Amino acid sequence: MSASYKTAGRTRLLAHLAAHPDRHATADELAAELAASAAPTDKPIGKSTLYRQLAELCADGIVRKYRSDGQSAFVYQYLGTGDCGYHFHLKCVVCGAVTHLDCPLGEELMAHIRSDHRFRVDGGRSILYGCCDGCADTSDTPIQQPSDKPPCTHDHHTHEKGTHRHE
């Protein structure tokens, strides 16, 4: 756990992130949102202070930082005090909501991949893309559905540093 001060700005940032746990935002977006929601008596949070607070929250495991869908800027998402490294995440390709898939089947899938495919999944960085129920009925975004293919037969291929090889 990092040594950090419990300032009014950090408290505001944490409250803002906790109010939107299924959302990810860049530091610039967070800065704008915090400025827009500030009370007249709130002291502004400087950009360097915001980055430092986000880094501390990431080090403490309360927030995660990652690149999202080809963006050049990092995005941040509130995790709370739970452990986010051992499950998948679901991301809606329409609204962008990211939710935690805290489900035993995800753990079983990671165990299967490790034992049968000799690959260790980083659950904290594993995002499954699709469409949330809220967007599914109103979106024209095509979502590929499972086919009638048989279960895994271990006839898979890997990509290794720009090469393509079959096992």
Disulfide bonds with the S-S distance in Angstrom:
none
